[in-house]
Amino acid sequence: MSSVAGTSDEARGRRVWRVVLLAVGTACYVLAVIAGMYVLMDDVGLAVQIPLWVLHTVVLLIVGVRVFGVRDSGLGAALFVVATSVMAVGVADMARNDLTLQQRGEKVVATVVSERLEEAQGRKSRDTFYTLEHEDGTPVPGPEMRMTSDAYDVGEVLTVIEDPEAELPPQTPGQADATGDALGSAGFALAAVVAVGWMVWRGSVGTRKRDETAASDRAQREQEEKLREALRTYPADRRGYIKVSPGEFPALSQGRAARIAWEMGLKAEAVGNRGVWRFKDTVIEEVPHE
């Protein structure tokens, strides 16, 4: 018995280590995808990025359903991981732009010469765009400065960091601080990894329940066969009853036992059992069978 228990514990330990390794591997894969898409973001367009994200979703769905056993909510978990991964890459790209502007940008004094409100897009909040000029009247290079609120008025003078290569829009020194974006990207990446952990936990719970159900069904089938054998071979007492102990059949209810007896042409006695099950072709009161 101890040998069987030891073997079972050893097998359980191997399963745990397998799940842990798969979880770590999947988390590393998710982080690798985030890093890879971050690198590719400036080199490829949406026509390439979207299929790659779709492929990433399919891979996660296969891993979640086939490997971790997350069946009922596998799609939702995979979509959440992909969504947080996309957000991590997007925010990281914003941080990259801020860092680039900080590294090669030049701090200048500029004047707001015009402002415009972003065109309405449903209920989405509308950003404000500003056109800036240097003190000598030359335009500040790059796209218009973008703000989430109407922070400045035409004619207002402010200090901004401009991009000499005119690729990035000018930003105020506070806007160009990449700390918040970097922390936000890390937060989304962490959420993706935590979601992988949730998939592993959810899958392990589901797998354990399915294993327990399968073991219970197997035990019931074995005890049903054992009861049939007992009804065929056990001798009847002087009153014609075949007696069996319920303790020998913990996976069977008396109603199920009555059903098996009924299939064999016997009936289960409902009264006067005194801790045993009694079966006979005719009884005083029959146990309803399941």
FENUR-V9471 format. One line per field, one symbol per residue. ss: DSSP state (a for helix, b for strand, c for the rest). psi: psi as a letter, one per 40 degrees, with the letter a starting at -180 (. if undefined). burial: # if it has 16 or more other C-alpha atoms within 10 Angstrom, else .. Layout:
ss->???
psi->???
burial->???
//
This chain:
ss->caaaaaaaaaaaaaaaaaaaaaaaaaaaaaaaaaaaaaaacccccaaaaaaaaaaaaaaaaaaaaaaccccccaaaaaaaaaaaaaaaaaaaaaaaaaaaaaaacbbbbbbbbbbbbccccccccccbbbbbbbccccbcccccbbbcccccccccbbbbbbccccccccbcccccccaaaaaaaaaaaaaaaaaaaaaaaaaaaaaaaaaaaaaaaaaaaaaaaaaaaaaaaccccccccbbbbaaacccccaaaaaaaaaacccbbbccccccbbbbbcccccbcccc
psi->dddddddddddddddddddddddddddddddddddddddedediaddddddddddddddddddddddefhddfddddddddddddddddddddddddddddddeihhihihhdiiihiihgbehihihhhhiiideeiihiiiihhieigdiiheihihihihdefdiiiiidddehedddddddddddddddddddddddddddddddddddddddddddddddddddddddhiiaeeeihhihddegdehiddddddddddeeiihheifdfeihhiidhidhihhi.
burial->..................#..###.##..##.###.##..#...........#..##..######..####..##.#######################.##..#..#.####.#..........#.#######.....########.........#..####....#####...###..##.###.######.###.######.##...........##..##..#...#.........####....#.##.#.#######...#####......####..#...###.
//
